[in-house]
């Protein structure tokens, strides 16, 4: 399936920022599941192109002149294999790395007790049942959490968005030493445009990575475009950075995914 994707992100500052450095992950991964036919990232100035330790494409944008906004536009055409059922491991990143918790994925006792019935003998089917129970416990609700909300906090709030669902699922599995990783990317939805970037989990089972999209209860990546893989949101965030000055900021972001064929 061939998809046309547009991802626009704009930051507006209340005051002039004197300088800033931004790390941008807005380029889809090169992998067997997907083919990049065309992709461009438009930035205010030329950025340095490199890859991080997980193999994600990473642009570093440095601005030393005064500025009151940051505008980025990523767009292109990506073709995905709708028959993909699982992914092989990456040679340069050992799967056991994804058994290690991060500050965002630390597990609470309440989460352990919730997950215990599904993890007596972990299988693909039992983890799907856990994913279903989790979305019932934590329905998709916007504006309850933020990018710094931990898995335990989101679980206690009993609501969240795709980032929160993914963090909680990762937390529960890593607590049992089951490798689970965070994936960010884009989602094609034939009923409506998914207006933001998306996140889902992948779990290492029987020598392969399997998709667990908690928010959509999807268990194969047949509508998913991979952009970055990591331990949590912070490893895969579309934009992270620091700046000197600028005061408060306002963010505007819009993602459009359209099917071409």
N, C-alpha and C positions, 0 to 999 in steps of 0.2 A: 504494500500500500504506500503510495507516494503522498507526502504531506508538505504543504506550504506553511511555514511557521514564521511568525513575526513576534518579537519580544522587545518591547519598549520600556525602558526604565529611566525616570527623570528624578533627580534630587534638586530641591530648591532650598537655599539657605537664607536665613533672616539677615545675616550679615556677610560681609566679604570674608571668604576663606583665603588665607595667605598662601597656603600650599596644601597639597594632599597627595596621598598615595592610595590607589585602589587596586584590589585584586579581583579580577573579573573572570568568572567561569560561565560563559554563555555560548560555548561551542560544543555541539554534539560530539560524542566519542566515536572514533573509528573502531568498529567491531563487527563480527559476523551478522549480528542481528539487524544492522542498519547500514545503509550506504548514504553518504553525504554527496548529493549531486551539486549543491551550491550552498555556500554559507559565507556571510559577511557580517562583521561586527564594526559598526560605525561609532567612532569615539571622537572627542574634541581634538585629540592629537595622537600621534603615533605611539603605540604601546609595545612593550617587550613581550614576545611570545615564548612560552616555555611550557613544560609539563610538571605537575606536582608529583609527589611520591606515589600517588594512586594511579598515575597515568592520565589524569584529567588535563585538558587544555586550559592554560592559565595565562591571562593577559595582565601585565602590570602597567598601570597608567600613572605616571608621575606628573603633577602640575605644580610648577614653582611660581606661577603668576597668580595674581589675585583673581578670584572667580566667585560667583554667587549661585552657580548651578552646575550640575553634572548630567549630561544627557547621553544616553547610550541606546543604540538600536541594533539588535541582532536579527537577522532574517535569512531565510534560505529554503532549500528543498531537501527533504530527507525521505528516503524510502526504507520502510521497515518490513521485516519478514513476519507476517501475521501467523505463521506456523511455528514460531519459536515457542518451545515448551520449557526450556531450561538453558542455562549458560554454563560454559566451562570456566574453570578458574583462570585467573590471570597469573602468568609466570612470575611477575615481579612483585606480587603482593601475596604473602602466605595467608591462607584462609583463617588460620588461628589468630591472626591479628584482630579479627572481628569478634573474638570472645572477650575482649577487654572493654570494660565499661569506661565511659567518659563522664565528666560532670553533668552533662545533659541527660545521660541514660542510667544514672544510678537507680537501683531498684528499691522499692519500699516493701515492707512486710505485707501491706494490703495487696500489693500487686502480686506478690508470691502466692498468697492465699487464693487470690482470684484465678491464677493460672494453673495451680497445682493439679486440678482434675484432668487437664488436657496434656500434661507433661509427664504422666507416669511412664508412658512408652511413646516418646515423640515420633510421629509419622507425619507424612504430608497431610493425610486426612485429619489427624488430631490437631495439627496446626491451623488448618482451614477452619476447624470448629472453634479454635481459640480466636482466630481473626473475626469470626462472626459474633462471638460473645463480646469481643472488645468493642465492635462498632455499636452493639446494643447498649453496652455500658457507657460508651463515649460517643454519642452522635456527633455528626459534623456540624459544628456551630462556629461561626466567625466571631472575631473580636472578643473572645473569652481569654485567649492566650496571646503571647507575643513570641518573637524569635528567641528570647532568652528563657522561656518557660521550660522547666525540666520535665522529664517523664513523670516523676512522682507528683509534681504539682498539677499537671494536666489530668492525670488519672484521678486525683483527689477532686478536681473540678468537674469530673464526669462529662467533659465536652472538649472539643478542640477541632483542629484542622488536620490536613494530611501530615504535616510535620509532627504534630503531637501523637497521632496514631502510630506513626512510624517509630518515634522515639520510645513509646511505651512497649511496642512489640519487640523492638531490639532489646530493651532493658530486661524484659521477662526472659527472653531466650538466652541472652548472655549470662544472666544470673545462674542458668543451668549449664553454662559452658557450651552452648550451641552457637556456632558462628552465625552472625547475622549482620548485614551491612545496610547502610543508608544509601539510597539512590535518589538523585534529583534529575528532573527532566521535564518533558512535555507529554501531555495526554491528549489524544484525539477522542472526542465524544461526538457521536453522530446525532445526538439529540440537542446539543447546545455547545457553544464555544466554551472551552475551559479557559477562563480569563486570567489565569495566573500560572506560574510554574508549578510543577507537581512533585510529590515525594512519595516513595514507597519503600518497602523493605525487601531484601532478598535473604534467603536462608540456605545454608550449606547442608544438603541432605544427600546421602548416598553418592557423594563425589561430584555433585553439581549444585549450581545456584538456582533456586526456585523463587519466583515472584510471589510476594504477598502484599497486594495493594489493599490495605485495610479500608481506606475511605470508600473505595469503589467495589470492594469484595471481588477483585479480579486476581486470578492466580496464574495467568500467563501474560507476558508483555505484548499482547497482540495489538495494543493501541498506544504503546509507550515508546517514547524517544529518550534514550539515555544521554545525559549531559555530563554528570559527574557521579562518582562513587566515593564513599568515605565512611567514617565511623559514626558521624552524626551530621546535623545541619551545618555546623561550622566548617566542616571539611568540604562541603559541597555548595555553600551559599553562592548565588549568582554574583553578588557584589559584597566584598568586605574591604575595609580600609580604615585609614586614619586621616585626620586633617587638622590643621592649625587655624583656629578661628572658625567663623561661619555661623556661630550661634545655633539656634534650633533649626532642624531641617524638616521638610515635607517631602514625602515620597509619592510618586505617581508611577504605577507599573501596569502594563497591559500585555497580555499574551493572546494571540489569535492563532488557531491551528485549523487549517482547511484541507480537506481531502481533494487531491488532484486526480488520482486514479487508484 
